[in-house]
Amino acid sequence: MYNFLRTFVKHLFQAKNYSLGGVKDKLRVFLALNTLLVKSTFSSNPTELVKVRLLGYTVEGICYDSLLILFREMFIEKQYFFKADNNSPFIIDGGSNIGMSILFFKMIYPESRIIGFEPNPKIFQILQRNINDNNLRNVELHNCALTDSNQSIDFHFDLSGSLVGSTFEQRGGGVKTTVTGSLLSDFIDEPEKVDFIKLDIEGGEISVVNDLIVKNKLRGIRQLAIEYHHNMKGIDHSLSDFLNVFESNGFSYNVSASDTPRNGKFQDILVRLYGTNSKLNTNS
């Protein structure tokens, strides 16, 4: 009960500091957070498919716990908030999961055009329903893994309600399936500019960025937010090389991490990148 009350109070302050609306929106955020808190705390089956109303959206998820995590990340922490220089930005969402990020993008930019990618076949079905149930326009979904080829690839996940799935076995789960692999560069048609790319693909980000470099597609991208996976077994320690690629192509960046791990511990790092054609580039 103590943890429940502490989280309840934390939600009060998070709602008070919510910056994407007025008093009514703060109240809606507070209600949404604590609806999910109550349901996740007292749900009799924590891993069943659930559906709830959040900020005017009807959202289905694999459990209330995961919905609360995603709602906090997208709408409270605003991990993928960005400023566009037009009202209808072109957004690419790599690793859409159930679509909470797409709902967020559509809230801040209702006229945006979005292409979303999600390889997990079960999660993709939920993603489709969340887009259709909310009548979102100009959203194109693909059930595939972004990688460095158009060949099929193994995808690892679990059935316990985890949000994590990956083409890397140690980052995914104990269930393996084969999914379609796709090149992100095939979805970027020059001279069209991409206003924002989000990549949260659990270790596959290096392959995707390498593909964009080979196809010379970085120059058409204004901003990116990439979750870089550091200290992952089987992947070289190459953050400096990863950042150097963008530096060499005129990008500026900032970096944040979720924690400060012990030596050798796995760590997710969020890298925000601003291209030469972005007004937020500190070098322009």
Order of alpha helices (4+ residues) and beta strands (2+ residues): alpha-alpha-beta-beta-alpha-beta-alpha-beta-alpha-beta-beta-beta-beta-beta-beta-alpha-beta-alpha-beta-beta
